[in-house]
Amino acid sequence: MRADRPESPGPRRVLVLGGTGTIGRATVRALAARGHAVVCLVRRRDPSGPADPVPLPTGVTARVADVTDPASLARDGIRGEPFDVLVSCLASRTGLPDDAWAIDYQAQLNALEAAKAAGVTQVVLLSAICVQKPVLAFQHAKLAFERVLMDSGLAYTIVRPTAFFKSLSGQIDRVRRGKPFLVFGDGMLTACKPISDDDLGRYLADCIDNEDRRNRVLPIGGPGDAITPKAQGENLFALLGREPRFRHVPVALLDGIIAVLATLGRWVPALAAKAELARIGRYYATESMLVLDPATGRYDANATPSTGSDTLFAYHARVVRGEAVAERGDHAVF
């Protein structure tokens, strides 16, 4: 029987995966602000070294555990304690096939089984809007776990956000140095509704108590109209008080690079990995991060829900003024 609501109202014991990334930290802050008792599992970037630094709010517990090892999850993460909710912001760092299936699928599956054994009745999963049109390994891995979660019998909310601020901020320094803003094609091939870490973190935290979001797959974007790469560049030049200058990169160039790398990758594994990274880059260069209308095959900005109050342009203004630092993480476009 599906659990449609947590067993008890009020603050929950929440187990968080991926809580040390930029979005994960924002989600943990939101959970703690709502009074939940949060245990955040962290992983070592270097298995033989110390744990990654954990900049978490006061009162949040951090535990080092290997999410790829069920025994470590139980021994080091769960520790025989009960939990009410699992919130996962976990994602593979590269998107390469081995990494994607190990983290976006198997590690998530490991955590789901460990959480069920600990009494969890509700799961909030951070996924990605790009799984609507899956062609890449990490998209298939994410979808495979989404299906497992939906069939698990637990109450679930799967959140598929659009583009992140950190993924769209890599050219600020480039433009500051007097270089042109890079766009693919005419700069209007794609559009998105970027969402800030804090707006997304609050949305994820609110999924615990919002029954209207229970047992649903929810695309979500930030506030305002959808924006194109060209509009992003124009705004950045305006913030810097400069005339817009663009360098147009033909998509065919990416296709040629992918073809060469894929061919050489038959003999050199490192080049095969580079080919997959190039495919990921091409996907984001040519596909909008908006809701896809299955009837027309077109992306629909009007059908893409919005939340929050922070806009990409306001964020870029803060970065230009030195009031914010762009944390690009592992998934920046440039």
N, C-alpha and C positions, 0 to 999 in steps of 0.2 A: 504493500500500500504506500502511495506517495506521501511524503511528509509535506503538507501544504504550508505549514508555518512552524517556527521554532517552538520547542516544548514550553519555554518559559519566556514571559515578556521582560522588558528592561534590558540592562547591560548583559552582554553575552561573553563567553570565553571564545575568543577568535584566534584561530591559527592562520598566520599569514605567510605565503610564499612569495618570493621576489620583492620583499619589503625594503631592500636597500637600493633599488634603482630609483630614478627620479620620480616616476609615477608611483612606485611602491611606497616611497617615503611619504609622498603626499597622501596616499591612501591610509597609511598607518597613522599619520597626524589626524586625519579626519575620524578614524575609528577611535583613537584615544580621546579626541575632543567630545565624542558622543558617549564617553564613559565605559566603553567596552574594555575588557581585560585582554590585552593583545600579547600574544607570543609570536615572535617573528623568527622564522628559520632563515639562517644566513649560510652561505656557502663560501668556501675558500676558492679564490681565483687560482692560487697555486696549492695543489693538494699537500705539498710538503711544507708549506709556509704557514704563517699565522692567518687567522680569519680576516676577511675583508673588514675595513673600518665600518662601524655601524653607527651612523648619525641618527639615532632614533629618539623620540620624545621621552621625557622623564616618565617612568612608570611602565614603559613598554619593555618586555623581556625579550632578549635576543639569545637564541640558541644555535650553535654551530651544528649543522646536520647535512649529510650528503643525500640530496633528494633523489639521486640515481640509485641509492642503496636502501631497499626496504628495511633492512636491519638497523641501519643508522637512523632512519626516520623514526622507527619505534623506540630505539634506545636513547638517542640523543635529542630527538625532537619532541615526540609525544610524551615520553617518560611515564607512561602508565596513567596519565592524567586525562580527565574528561574535557571535551571541547564541544561547543555548540555549532560553530560556523567555521568553514574553511573559505578564506579569501585568497585567490591565487592571481598574482601579477607576474607570475613566472613566464619567462620567454627565453628562447635560445639566443645566444649572443651573436651568432653569425648568420643564421638562417640556412647554413649548408645542410645537405641531407642528413648526414650522421648526427650532427648537433641537433637538428630539428626533431628527428625521431627520438633521440635520447632525452631531450628536455620537454619539447612542446607536446609530446605524446607520453613516452614511458615514465618520465619523472612525474608528470601530472597524474598518471594512472597510479603510480606508487603512492603518491600523497593522498589520492582519493580513497584508496583501500585503507591506508593508515588512519585517515580521518574518520571513515565509517566505523572502524574498530574502536575509535575513541569516543563514539557517540554523536558525531556530527550529523545534523539533520538538514543542513542548508549549505549550499556552495555558491559563491559569487566568483565568476571566472572572467578575467580580462582576456579577451580574444582580439580580433582585428577585423576591420571592415573589408579588407582585401580578400578574405576567404570566400566572399560572394562569387568570385571568378577565379577559382583555384587553378594555377598552372605551375606553381613552385612547390618544392618539397615541404617547406615550413607551413605553407597554407594547407596542404593535404594532412600534415601531422596535426595541426590545430583542429581541423574539421573532424579528424578521426577521434580526438579526445572529446570534442563537443558532443559527438554521437554517444560515446560511452557515458558521459555525464547525464545526458538527457534520458538515457535508459537505466540510470543507476537506482531510481526510486527515491532519490533525495530531492528536496526542493532546490531549484537552481535558478540562477540568473546569469546569462551569458551576455556580456557587454562587448560590443564591437565598435570601438571608437574610430574616428577619422584620423587625420594627420595630427602629429604632436608638434608643439612649438619647437622642441629641440631638433626635430628632423628638418625644420625649415629655417634654421638660423645659421647655417654653415657659411653663408656668403657675406655676412656682415663685415668681417675683417677684410675679406677680399675687396669689397667695394670701398671700404675705408682706405685701402692702399691704392686706390685709383684704378682698379681693374674693372672691366665690364661684368655685369650680372649674367651668369650663364642660364640659358633656357634651352629646352629641347623644342625643335620645330619653331613655331611662331610664338611660343610661350603661352599659348592658350589651348594646348592639347588636353590639359587636365584642370581640375578644380577641386577644392576641398574646403571643409569647414574646420579649421584647426581648433584644437581644444587644449587648454592649459593643464598642467599636471594637477594643480589644486582643484580646478573645476571637475576634472575627471575623478580625482581622489574622493571628493565629496559625493559625487554621483555614485561611485562604487560603494562607499560606506552607507549611503542611504538605501541601497538595495536590500540591506538586511531587514529593515522594518517596513519597507514599502511593498505591500501585498500586491499592488498592481503590476509590479515588476517580477513577481514570482513565476517561475516556470516559463520564462520567455527569453527569446534572443533579441537583444535591443541594440540597434545601431544608434550612435550618438555623436554629435559634433558640437563645436563651440558656438558662441553667439554670432549673429550677423549673417550676411550673405556669403555664399561660396566665393572663394577668391582663386585666381589663376596665378601661375608663376610670374607672368608679366606684371600683374597687379602688385605682387609682392616686391618685385624689383623696383617698380615705379615708386612705391611707398618708401622703400629704403633710401633711394636717391633723394627723395623729398626731405626725409629726416636729416640727411647729411647736407642738404642745401646744394645739391649737384644736379646737373643735367643727366637724364637717364642715358645709360649706355648698355647695350645688350650684345652678347655674343650668342648666336644661334647655332646650336649643335644639331646636326641632322640625325634623326633616329636611325637612318641607314648606316651611320658610322658605328653605332652601337651594335647593329646587326652584324656588321663585318668583324668587329672585335670578338663578338660571341662566337662566330663561325670559326675564326682562326684559333681561338683558345680551346674551343671544344674539339677541334681536330687534333691539335697538339696534345690535348689532355688525354687522348687515348694512350699515349705513351708516358706522359708526365702528370702524375696525380695532382701536383700543385697547380698546374694550369687548368685542370678540370675544375678545381675549386674556384679559380678565378673566373672561369666561364660561368659558373653558377652565380657568383656575385654580380657579374655583368648582367645576367638575366634578371636578377632582382632589381638592379638599377634600371634596366629597360622597362620593367613592369611599372615601377613608380613614375617613370618618365612619360608613360603613355596611358595609364589608367587613373581615372579620378577616384579619390577617396570619398565617395558619396554612395548613397543607396542606389543599388542597381535594379532597374525595373526589368523583371524577367520577361515581361510580355514584349517589350521593345528592344531589350538589350542595351538600353541607354541609362546613363547615370542621371539621377534626378535630385537636384539640390533642394527642391521644395519638399521632397519626401524624406529628406535627411533631418531628423530631429536635432534641436539645439538645446544646450544647457549652459548655465554659468554666466559669467559677466566679463571675463578677461578675453581680450582680442589679441590676435597675433600682432597687429600693427601697434597696439599700445605696449605690448611686451617688447617689440623691437625698439620702440622709443625709449623704454627704460634701459635697454642694453646700450643704446647709442649714448645716453646720458651718463652711463656708468652706474646706474642704480640697480642693475641686474647683470648676472653673468650667464651666458648661454652654455648650459651643460648639454653637450650633444650626445653623449652616451655612445652606444654601439650601433645605432640604427639611423645615423644621419644620412640624408640624401647626398650632400656635398661635404 
